[in-house]
Amino acid sequence: MDIITRVETWYAGLPEDRQRRLVTAAFLLLHVLIWLVLFQSLWFGDKHITDTPIYYEYAGRMTDGMLPYRDFASEYPPLAMLLFLLPRLLSGNAYGAFVSWFELEMLLADLAIVLLISLAVKRLGDRISLVTALGLYSLFLVSNGSIVQARFDMAAAAVIMAALTAFACGRRLPGWALLGLGVMTKMVPALIAPLFLVWHWRRGERRELWQGPLVALAATAIVALPFLVASPGGFADTFLYHAERPLQIESTWASPLLGASKLFGYQVRILNSFGSHNVFSPLADVFAFLSGPATLLLLLVVYVFYWRYGFSGEAEDRMASLFYFAAIGIAAFIVLGKVFSPQFLIWLLPLMPLTYRRAGPGRRRCSGRCWC
């Protein structure tokens, strides 16, 4: 106990910035251990369900000189394809080495998220302690399992977090640029753009109101333009692929159909297509059609609520609302979409700890309009 007391006294005597760096470094080391030890053992080591063979195949086509979207179809945006290509360049034709390099790539994305959470917590003041935020993120990561290694969604989550953190730290245009790059990694970062627009309008930042989207479009165009010029139709098919997907068996919409099938004998077919198991029936087609308008309507409600309630309280409360409503918007997209894959939860992992607000002496009590 004497050693523990001395350590606590020593730590308490450190400057706040040094404490923050020390805690962040400790969690960086913890995540390396989680990645290299825990995710390789016990039930975490079971990786029979993985998309890495698909990534490996696409990367192999690129190393053979084929251009995505022109020479072969792909459902992934250009920066995602780059994430597949880099491990293949380092591993050659060895699939096992490719998987190791890809998992290292996702580890780097995870470590970037740890650093970004540390920056975000600093910007949010005393709403949440750094240990609590990083501890919750680590818990959520472990709860999700080794799927975080086998999907590139970890990189998408890092870009989402980077865009939000840059914006929250006053780097508005870099935040928009990261948002544009995020769309070229996975479409989901586009859900955050309306929050940025609402922020500019409510804060009277009229110049940024048009500059921000322009910067995001420029960042997107820099990545997309070569592929768009080479094959406009093939590039468009990348996004049409997701619009044309049927109702996935894990989606919220499929649940009542499967329940009706078991309880009342309603006839449904389960077929494998678009890389997933999907539900087919006349009512499934209706639900698949309704999922789009329903998702847009719910997202509109989220943005309206952010407009009305996201700007009360202190500066830290307003910053926290940005992360809070980003998490709600992404969750709404996941819940009402016609595809609900467990890997989608990875997008929420960095945001969920930042929606927590600790209580304690000196903390202002929340009012009904605080959204904290």
Contacts in CASP RR format, 6 or more apart in sequence:
PFRMAT RR
TARGET T0000
AUTHOR 0000-0000-0000
METHOD contacts of the structure
MODEL  1
MDIITRVETWYAGLPEDRQRRLVTAAFLLLHVLIWLVLFQSLWFGDKHIT
DTPIYYEYAGRMTDGMLPYRDFASEYPPLAMLLFLLPRLLSGNAYGAFVS
WFELEMLLADLAIVLLISLAVKRLGDRISLVTALGLYSLFLVSNGSIVQA
RFDMAAAAVIMAALTAFACGRRLPGWALLGLGVMTKMVPALIAPLFLVWH
WRRGERRELWQGPLVALAATAIVALPFLVASPGGFADTFLYHAERPLQIE
STWASPLLGASKLFGYQVRILNSFGSHNVFSPLADVFAFLSGPATLLLLL
VVYVFYWRYGFSGEAEDRMASLFYFAAIGIAAFIVLGKVFSPQFLIWLLP
LMPLTYRRAGPGRRRCSGRCWC
11 19 0 8 1.000
11 22 0 8 1.000
14 22 0 8 1.000
20 118 0 8 1.000
20 122 0 8 1.000
20 130 0 8 1.000
23 118 0 8 1.000
23 130 0 8 1.000
23 131 0 8 1.000
23 134 0 8 1.000
24 114 0 8 1.000
24 115 0 8 1.000
24 118 0 8 1.000
24 130 0 8 1.000
24 134 0 8 1.000
27 114 0 8 1.000
27 134 0 8 1.000
27 135 0 8 1.000
27 138 0 8 1.000
28 111 0 8 1.000
28 114 0 8 1.000
28 115 0 8 1.000
30 138 0 8 1.000
31 107 0 8 1.000
31 110 0 8 1.000
31 111 0 8 1.000
31 114 0 8 1.000
31 138 0 8 1.000
31 141 0 8 1.000
32 107 0 8 1.000
32 111 0 8 1.000
34 138 0 8 1.000
34 141 0 8 1.000
34 142 0 8 1.000
35 103 0 8 1.000
35 107 0 8 1.000
35 110 0 8 1.000
35 149 0 8 1.000
36 107 0 8 1.000
38 44 0 8 1.000
38 142 0 8 1.000
39 45 0 8 1.000
39 145 0 8 1.000
39 146 0 8 1.000
39 148 0 8 1.000
39 149 0 8 1.000
44 145 0 8 1.000
44 146 0 8 1.000
45 146 0 8 1.000
46 146 0 8 1.000
47 146 0 8 1.000
47 149 0 8 1.000
47 150 0 8 1.000
49 147 0 8 1.000
49 150 0 8 1.000
50 150 0 8 1.000
51 150 0 8 1.000
51 151 0 8 1.000
52 98 0 8 1.000
52 99 0 8 1.000
52 102 0 8 1.000
52 150 0 8 1.000
53 95 0 8 1.000
55 83 0 8 1.000
55 84 0 8 1.000
55 87 0 8 1.000
55 98 0 8 1.000
55 102 0 8 1.000
55 152 0 8 1.000
56 84 0 8 1.000
56 88 0 8 1.000
56 95 0 8 1.000
56 98 0 8 1.000
56 99 0 8 1.000
58 68 0 8 1.000
58 72 0 8 1.000
58 74 0 8 1.000
58 76 0 8 1.000
58 81 0 8 1.000
58 84 0 8 1.000
59 81 0 8 1.000
59 84 0 8 1.000
59 85 0 8 1.000
59 87 0 8 1.000
59 88 0 8 1.000
59 98 0 8 1.000
60 88 0 8 1.000
61 68 0 8 1.000
61 71 0 8 1.000
61 72 0 8 1.000
62 68 0 8 1.000
62 81 0 8 1.000
62 84 0 8 1.000
62 85 0 8 1.000
62 88 0 8 1.000
63 85 0 8 1.000
63 88 0 8 1.000
63 89 0 8 1.000
63 92 0 8 1.000
65 71 0 8 1.000
66 72 0 8 1.000
67 227 0 8 1.000
67 230 0 8 1.000
67 231 0 8 1.000
68 74 0 8 1.000
68 78 0 8 1.000
68 81 0 8 1.000
68 227 0 8 1.000
69 227 0 8 1.000
69 230 0 8 1.000
69 231 0 8 1.000
69 233 0 8 1.000
69 234 0 8 1.000
69 235 0 8 1.000
69 237 0 8 1.000
69 238 0 8 1.000
70 227 0 8 1.000
70 230 0 8 1.000
70 231 0 8 1.000
70 234 0 8 1.000
73 234 0 8 1.000
73 237 0 8 1.000
73 238 0 8 1.000
73 241 0 8 1.000
74 81 0 8 1.000
74 238 0 8 1.000
75 238 0 8 1.000
75 241 0 8 1.000
75 242 0 8 1.000
76 84 0 8 1.000
76 152 0 8 1.000
76 238 0 8 1.000
77 183 0 8 1.000
77 184 0 8 1.000
77 185 0 8 1.000
77 186 0 8 1.000
77 187 0 8 1.000
77 223 0 8 1.000
77 238 0 8 1.000
78 184 0 8 1.000
78 223 0 8 1.000
78 224 0 8 1.000
78 227 0 8 1.000
79 181 0 8 1.000
79 182 0 8 1.000
79 184 0 8 1.000
79 185 0 8 1.000
79 223 0 8 1.000
80 152 0 8 1.000
80 155 0 8 1.000
80 184 0 8 1.000
80 185 0 8 1.000
80 186 0 8 1.000
83 102 0 8 1.000
83 105 0 8 1.000
83 152 0 8 1.000
83 155 0 8 1.000
83 185 0 8 1.000
84 102 0 8 1.000
84 152 0 8 1.000
86 101 0 8 1.000
86 105 0 8 1.000
87 98 0 8 1.000
87 99 0 8 1.000
87 101 0 8 1.000
87 102 0 8 1.000
87 104 0 8 1.000
87 105 0 8 1.000
88 98 0 8 1.000
90 97 0 8 1.000
90 101 0 8 1.000
91 97 0 8 1.000
91 98 0 8 1.000
91 100 0 8 1.000
91 101 0 8 1.000
92 98 0 8 1.000
102 149 0 8 1.000
103 149 0 8 1.000
103 150 0 8 1.000
105 155 0 8 1.000
106 148 0 8 1.000
106 149 0 8 1.000
106 151 0 8 1.000
106 152 0 8 1.000
106 154 0 8 1.000
106 155 0 8 1.000
107 149 0 8 1.000
109 154 0 8 1.000
109 155 0 8 1.000
109 157 0 8 1.000
109 158 0 8 1.000
110 141 0 8 1.000
110 148 0 8 1.000
110 154 0 8 1.000
110 158 0 8 1.000
112 158 0 8 1.000
112 161 0 8 1.000
112 162 0 8 1.000
113 137 0 8 1.000
113 154 0 8 1.000
113 157 0 8 1.000
113 158 0 8 1.000
113 161 0 8 1.000
113 349 0 8 1.000
113 350 0 8 1.000
114 134 0 8 1.000
114 137 0 8 1.000
116 158 0 8 1.000
116 161 0 8 1.000
116 162 0 8 1.000
116 165 0 8 1.000
116 350 0 8 1.000
117 133 0 8 1.000
117 134 0 8 1.000
117 137 0 8 1.000
117 161 0 8 1.000
117 350 0 8 1.000
117 353 0 8 1.000
117 354 0 8 1.000
118 130 0 8 1.000
118 134 0 8 1.000
119 165 0 8 1.000
119 169 0 8 1.000
120 133 0 8 1.000
120 161 0 8 1.000
120 164 0 8 1.000
120 165 0 8 1.000
120 168 0 8 1.000
120 323 0 8 1.000
120 354 0 8 1.000
121 128 0 8 1.000
121 129 0 8 1.000
121 130 0 8 1.000
121 133 0 8 1.000
121 354 0 8 1.000
122 130 0 8 1.000
123 165 0 8 1.000
123 168 0 8 1.000
123 169 0 8 1.000
123 316 0 8 1.000
123 319 0 8 1.000
124 168 0 8 1.000
124 316 0 8 1.000
124 319 0 8 1.000
124 320 0 8 1.000
124 354 0 8 1.000
125 316 0 8 1.000
126 316 0 8 1.000
126 358 0 8 1.000
126 363 0 8 1.000
127 316 0 8 1.000
127 317 0 8 1.000
127 320 0 8 1.000
127 357 0 8 1.000
127 358 0 8 1.000
127 372 0 8 1.000
128 353 0 8 1.000
128 354 0 8 1.000
128 356 0 8 1.000
128 357 0 8 1.000
128 358 0 8 1.000
129 358 0 8 1.000
132 353 0 8 1.000
132 356 0 8 1.000
132 358 0 8 1.000
133 353 0 8 1.000
133 354 0 8 1.000
133 356 0 8 1.000
134 353 0 8 1.000
135 353 0 8 1.000
136 352 0 8 1.000
136 353 0 8 1.000
136 356 0 8 1.000
137 349 0 8 1.000
137 350 0 8 1.000
137 352 0 8 1.000
137 353 0 8 1.000
140 349 0 8 1.000
140 352 0 8 1.000
140 353 0 8 1.000
141 148 0 8 1.000
141 349 0 8 1.000
144 342 0 8 1.000
144 345 0 8 1.000
144 346 0 8 1.000
144 349 0 8 1.000
147 342 0 8 1.000
147 343 0 8 1.000
147 346 0 8 1.000
148 154 0 8 1.000
148 346 0 8 1.000
148 349 0 8 1.000
151 343 0 8 1.000
151 346 0 8 1.000
152 185 0 8 1.000
152 186 0 8 1.000
153 186 0 8 1.000
153 343 0 8 1.000
153 344 0 8 1.000
153 346 0 8 1.000
153 347 0 8 1.000
154 346 0 8 1.000
155 185 0 8 1.000
156 182 0 8 1.000
156 185 0 8 1.000
156 186 0 8 1.000
156 188 0 8 1.000
156 189 0 8 1.000
156 346 0 8 1.000
156 347 0 8 1.000
157 346 0 8 1.000
157 347 0 8 1.000
157 348 0 8 1.000
157 349 0 8 1.000
157 350 0 8 1.000
158 350 0 8 1.000
159 178 0 8 1.000
159 181 0 8 1.000
159 182 0 8 1.000
159 185 0 8 1.000
159 189 0 8 1.000
160 182 0 8 1.000
160 188 0 8 1.000
160 189 0 8 1.000
160 192 0 8 1.000
160 326 0 8 1.000
160 330 0 8 1.000
160 347 0 8 1.000
160 350 0 8 1.000
160 351 0 8 1.000
161 350 0 8 1.000
161 351 0 8 1.000
162 175 0 8 1.000
162 178 0 8 1.000
163 175 0 8 1.000
163 176 0 8 1.000
163 178 0 8 1.000
163 179 0 8 1.000
163 182 0 8 1.000
163 189 0 8 1.000
163 192 0 8 1.000
164 175 0 8 1.000
164 192 0 8 1.000
164 322 0 8 1.000
164 323 0 8 1.000
164 326 0 8 1.000
164 351 0 8 1.000
166 172 0 8 1.000
166 174 0 8 1.000
166 175 0 8 1.000
166 178 0 8 1.000
167 175 0 8 1.000
167 176 0 8 1.000
167 196 0 8 1.000
167 199 0 8 1.000
167 322 0 8 1.000
168 319 0 8 1.000
168 322 0 8 1.000
168 323 0 8 1.000
172 196 0 8 1.000
172 200 0 8 1.000
172 205 0 8 1.000
172 208 0 8 1.000
172 212 0 8 1.000
173 208 0 8 1.000
173 211 0 8 1.000
173 212 0 8 1.000
173 215 0 8 1.000
175 196 0 8 1.000
176 196 0 8 1.000
176 211 0 8 1.000
176 212 0 8 1.000
176 213 0 8 1.000
176 215 0 8 1.000
176 216 0 8 1.000
176 219 0 8 1.000
177 215 0 8 1.000
177 216 0 8 1.000
177 218 0 8 1.000
177 219 0 8 1.000
178 219 0 8 1.000
179 189 0 8 1.000
179 190 0 8 1.000
179 192 0 8 1.000
179 193 0 8 1.000
179 196 0 8 1.000
179 216 0 8 1.000
179 219 0 8 1.000
180 189 0 8 1.000
180 216 0 8 1.000
180 217 0 8 1.000
180 219 0 8 1.000
180 220 0 8 1.000
181 219 0 8 1.000
181 220 0 8 1.000
181 223 0 8 1.000
182 189 0 8 1.000
183 189 0 8 1.000
183 190 0 8 1.000
183 216 0 8 1.000
183 220 0 8 1.000
184 219 0 8 1.000
184 220 0 8 1.000
184 223 0 8 1.000
184 224 0 8 1.000
187 239 0 8 1.000
187 242 0 8 1.000
188 330 0 8 1.000
188 333 0 8 1.000
188 347 0 8 1.000
191 299 0 8 1.000
191 326 0 8 1.000
191 329 0 8 1.000
191 330 0 8 1.000
191 333 0 8 1.000
192 326 0 8 1.000
193 213 0 8 1.000
193 216 0 8 1.000
194 299 0 8 1.000
194 303 0 8 1.000
195 303 0 8 1.000
195 306 0 8 1.000
195 322 0 8 1.000
195 325 0 8 1.000
195 326 0 8 1.000
196 212 0 8 1.000
197 209 0 8 1.000
197 213 0 8 1.000
198 303 0 8 1.000
198 306 0 8 1.000
198 307 0 8 1.000
199 205 0 8 1.000
199 322 0 8 1.000
200 206 0 8 1.000
200 208 0 8 1.000
200 209 0 8 1.000
200 212 0 8 1.000
201 209 0 8 1.000
202 307 0 8 1.000
202 311 0 8 1.000
203 311 0 8 1.000
224 235 0 8 1.000
227 235 0 8 1.000
228 235 0 8 1.000
241 274 0 8 1.000
242 339 0 8 1.000
244 274 0 8 1.000
245 274 0 8 1.000
245 276 0 8 1.000
245 278 0 8 1.000
245 338 0 8 1.000
245 339 0 8 1.000
246 273 0 8 1.000
246 274 0 8 1.000
246 278 0 8 1.000
246 279 0 8 1.000
246 280 0 8 1.000
246 284 0 8 1.000
246 285 0 8 1.000
246 288 0 8 1.000
246 338 0 8 1.000
247 253 0 8 1.000
247 254 0 8 1.000
247 257 0 8 1.000
247 278 0 8 1.000
247 279 0 8 1.000
247 280 0 8 1.000
247 284 0 8 1.000
247 285 0 8 1.000
247 287 0 8 1.000
247 288 0 8 1.000
247 291 0 8 1.000
247 338 0 8 1.000
248 254 0 8 1.000
248 276 0 8 1.000
248 277 0 8 1.000
248 278 0 8 1.000
248 279 0 8 1.000
248 338 0 8 1.000
248 339 0 8 1.000
248 340 0 8 1.000
248 341 0 8 1.000
249 258 0 8 1.000
249 270 0 8 1.000
249 276 0 8 1.000
249 277 0 8 1.000
249 278 0 8 1.000
249 279 0 8 1.000
250 276 0 8 1.000
250 339 0 8 1.000
250 340 0 8 1.000
250 341 0 8 1.000
250 342 0 8 1.000
251 291 0 8 1.000
251 337 0 8 1.000
251 338 0 8 1.000
251 339 0 8 1.000
251 340 0 8 1.000
252 335 0 8 1.000
252 336 0 8 1.000
252 337 0 8 1.000
252 340 0 8 1.000
253 284 0 8 1.000
253 287 0 8 1.000
253 288 0 8 1.000
253 290 0 8 1.000
253 291 0 8 1.000
253 336 0 8 1.000
253 337 0 8 1.000
253 338 0 8 1.000
254 279 0 8 1.000
254 284 0 8 1.000
254 287 0 8 1.000
257 266 0 8 1.000
257 268 0 8 1.000
257 279 0 8 1.000
257 281 0 8 1.000
257 283 0 8 1.000
257 284 0 8 1.000
257 287 0 8 1.000
258 268 0 8 1.000
258 279 0 8 1.000
259 266 0 8 1.000
260 266 0 8 1.000
261 267 0 8 1.000
261 268 0 8 1.000
266 281 0 8 1.000
266 283 0 8 1.000
267 281 0 8 1.000
268 279 0 8 1.000
268 280 0 8 1.000
268 281 0 8 1.000
268 284 0 8 1.000
269 279 0 8 1.000
269 280 0 8 1.000
269 281 0 8 1.000
270 277 0 8 1.000
270 278 0 8 1.000
270 279 0 8 1.000
270 280 0 8 1.000
271 277 0 8 1.000
271 278 0 8 1.000
271 280 0 8 1.000
272 278 0 8 1.000
276 339 0 8 1.000
276 341 0 8 1.000
287 338 0 8 1.000
288 338 0 8 1.000
291 336 0 8 1.000
291 337 0 8 1.000
291 338 0 8 1.000
292 336 0 8 1.000
292 337 0 8 1.000
292 338 0 8 1.000
294 336 0 8 1.000
295 332 0 8 1.000
295 333 0 8 1.000
295 336 0 8 1.000
295 337 0 8 1.000
298 332 0 8 1.000
298 336 0 8 1.000
299 329 0 8 1.000
299 332 0 8 1.000
299 333 0 8 1.000
302 325 0 8 1.000
302 328 0 8 1.000
302 329 0 8 1.000
302 332 0 8 1.000
303 325 0 8 1.000
305 325 0 8 1.000
306 321 0 8 1.000
306 325 0 8 1.000
309 321 0 8 1.000
309 369 0 8 1.000
309 371 0 8 1.000
310 317 0 8 1.000
310 318 0 8 1.000
310 321 0 8 1.000
310 325 0 8 1.000
310 371 0 8 1.000
311 318 0 8 1.000
311 321 0 8 1.000
312 318 0 8 1.000
312 367 0 8 1.000
312 369 0 8 1.000
312 370 0 8 1.000
312 371 0 8 1.000
313 364 0 8 1.000
313 370 0 8 1.000
314 364 0 8 1.000
317 370 0 8 1.000
317 371 0 8 1.000
317 372 0 8 1.000
320 354 0 8 1.000
320 355 0 8 1.000
320 357 0 8 1.000
320 372 0 8 1.000
321 371 0 8 1.000
321 372 0 8 1.000
323 351 0 8 1.000
323 354 0 8 1.000
323 355 0 8 1.000
324 354 0 8 1.000
324 355 0 8 1.000
324 371 0 8 1.000
324 372 0 8 1.000
326 351 0 8 1.000
327 348 0 8 1.000
327 351 0 8 1.000
327 352 0 8 1.000
327 354 0 8 1.000
327 355 0 8 1.000
330 347 0 8 1.000
330 348 0 8 1.000
330 351 0 8 1.000
331 348 0 8 1.000
334 340 0 8 1.000
334 344 0 8 1.000
334 345 0 8 1.000
334 347 0 8 1.000
334 348 0 8 1.000
357 363 0 8 1.000
357 366 0 8 1.000
357 372 0 8 1.000
366 372 0 8 1.000
END
